[in-house]
Amino acid sequence: MKSNKAWIFNIKTKIIIAHIALLFLVLLSFGILYAMDSRVNVRFVIVYALAFLVFEKLFSAFLIYKKLKISDNEFLRYNFCRNCKKKETHIDAMLDNIFNLSPDIITFRDAKCRYAMCSKRFLDFFCYKSDNEVIGKTQLELFPNEQSLRIDKYLKQVLREKSSKTYFQKFKKNNVEYIYESTSSPIVNNNIVVGILTLSRDITETLYLRKSLEYSNSKLYALIDNSPLLAYVLDENGNFILGNERAKELFLSGIDITNTGEKVKFDIDEMKDNVLAENSRILKTGQSVDEERQIRAINGEKYWYKINKCPMKNSDGKYYAVTTFMRNIDAEKRLQEQRETYIATLSHDLKTPAIAQVRALELLLSGQLGEFNDDQREMLKLTLDSCNYMYDMVYTILSTCKFESGEVVLNYSSFDINVLIKESINEVSNLANNNSITIRFNSSDKPILVSADKIELKRVVINLLSNAVNYAFSGSEVEIVARKNKNNLELRVVNSSPYIEPAELDKLFRKYVTHSEKFNKVGVGLGLYLSKIIVDAHQGKIIAESSKKQSNTFGFVIPLTNPKCIDINDNIKSLALSK
């Protein structure tokens, strides 16, 4: 493009010269006519003037388009600037920047749909060297017939209706298809459309991403709809925003189908009240809910559901909705109950013969029924140890089942923890000797009185000591530390044993989880699980730490004074929530 002053001066000069020539011709004609006959008829003058006006228009067009070679491009730009209040400012420079730097395709057509201007992006995309190859041509001369007719249809609507139109265009370049969104707007002067400005933006990637998102969403919806989950989203007012078919059926009719195919009818009004109350708390606190819960049906029966709720934030960071996933777990609960019943029954049946074997072996070793030689005595001791281990295992299983079923209530009493620790050390002394482990406990002279269930707390201490001895390096030392920590009792058992990864450390307190196989030991994985239940029942906290320096610490912290007896069911529920 030419500079601002250059092209304005050029076109102005051409037009002024053209009109001066015409004016001179008119004046010369009238002068000659007047000189020939001073008495000229008025009607003849009027006809002569009209003829000259028509001639002036034709001659002006002839000069501008043929002799002076003023292009549509220059003429349209001149008209645009002439109608601007600040036509002498940097409008043309601004147009130059827009047309040269814009990443979009910009074109300007005259009223005959001929290209008058085009952006650099247009030239680069369609591989034109300069705008001279484009100016003055129509889309029919530049594009394939089908595409040209489609564009022409919209351009004619713009000219006819004098309003903007948005449409899509497809172009191929190097065998790659590009999709552009085009908006054509009319340029109106004195209620006449003098040109059409078109802006085209590449939306190929946007459409691809949109299709990918729609495809991903369709797969997600298919997954959720065909899953055994009830999935839905409610806003803060309880309005149903989104959900799968199973959730819609529940909210519309109150019916859910369990995993076994049973149709269960719930009181939808009661359910909505409970859901809204819980969602209100979640939106206020921002805390998620993950728990197992029984929901009562209209027939009076209760059905187990695994429920997960999570608050959702909007762009302002405020909670505005709650997403919920529910899953019927009746079949799992029944299976778990059957397993627990089987284990409890089997353990109970094993308890009586196990204790009978222990008492019989103790009687034989006491010498009341006769003396044994050293080899016989050693064999009896090994058998007794084995029976004691089996009895402890059975007792642990039974205790775990009783705690989980809520049959155990803690019996609080006040006692010195130092005495309890010493008694526990004596009970595991044989195990420590067999593994060449030394147990060190530096008790203070002052007693540490604690209010707790002595029997259950002693079970925890023995479990921690047994684990420490079993997994400690042979010939190493196990240290026990008990101290007051504000209003709490803190007990730690430290041993030298292999490092435990944090992810594995968290799993040790789950049911039936053990590292026995890793360390060639035998165990059922209930000792630490039961210890955690007992500590939680005392409103305490389990300690589990592992150092890469081959040192592990297990222990607990409980209140020194706790006069209330806590129902174990509440603690089992809190334990399930903490997992």
Sequence and secondary structure as in RCSB ss.txt:
>XXXX:A:sequence
MKSNKAWIFNIKTKIIIAHIALLFLVLLSFGILYAMDSRVNVRFVIVYALAFLVFEKLFSAFLIYKKLKISDNEF
LRYNFCRNCKKKETHIDAMLDNIFNLSPDIITFRDAKCRYAMCSKRFLDFFCYKSDNEVIGKTQLELFPNEQSLR
IDKYLKQVLREKSSKTYFQKFKKNNVEYIYESTSSPIVNNNIVVGILTLSRDITETLYLRKSLEYSNSKLYALID
NSPLLAYVLDENGNFILGNERAKELFLSGIDITNTGEKVKFDIDEMKDNVLAENSRILKTGQSVDEERQIRAING
EKYWYKINKCPMKNSDGKYYAVTTFMRNIDAEKRLQEQRETYIATLSHDLKTPAIAQVRALELLLSGQLGEFNDD
QREMLKLTLDSCNYMYDMVYTILSTCKFESGEVVLNYSSFDINVLIKESINEVSNLANNNSITIRFNSSDKPILV
SADKIELKRVVINLLSNAVNYAFSGSEVEIVARKNKNNLELRVVNSSPYIEPAELDKLFRKYVTHSEKFNKVGVG
LGLYLSKIIVDAHQGKIIAESSKKQSNTFGFVIPLTNPKCIDINDNIKSLALSK
>XXXX:A:secstr
   HHHHHHHHHHHHHHHHHHHHHHHHHHHHHHHHH SS  HHHHHHHHHHHHHHHHHHHHHIIIIIS   HHHH
HHHHHHHTSTTTTSSHHHHHHHHHHH SSEEEEEETTS EEEE HHHHHHTT SSGGGTTT  HHHHS HHHHHH
HHHHHHHHHHH S EEEEEEEEETTEEEEEEEEEEEEEETTEEEEEEEEEEE HHHHHHHHHHHHHHHHHHHHHH
TSSEEEEEEETT  EEEE HHHHHHHHH EEE TTS EEE  HHHHHHHHHHHHHHHHHH   EEEEEEEE TTS
 EEEEEEEEEEEE TTS EEEEEEEEEE HHHHHHHHHHHHHHHHHHHHHHHHHHHHHHHHHHHHTTTT    HH
HHHHHHHHHHHHHHHHHHHHHHHHHHHHHHT  B   EEEEHHHHHHHHHHHTHHHHHHTT EEEE   SS  EE
EE HHHHHHHHHHHHHHHHHHS TT EEEEEEEEETTEEEEEEEE      HHHHHHTTSTT  STTTTT    S
 HHHHHHHHHHHTT EEEEEEETTTEEEEEEEEES   S  BHHHHHHHHHHH 
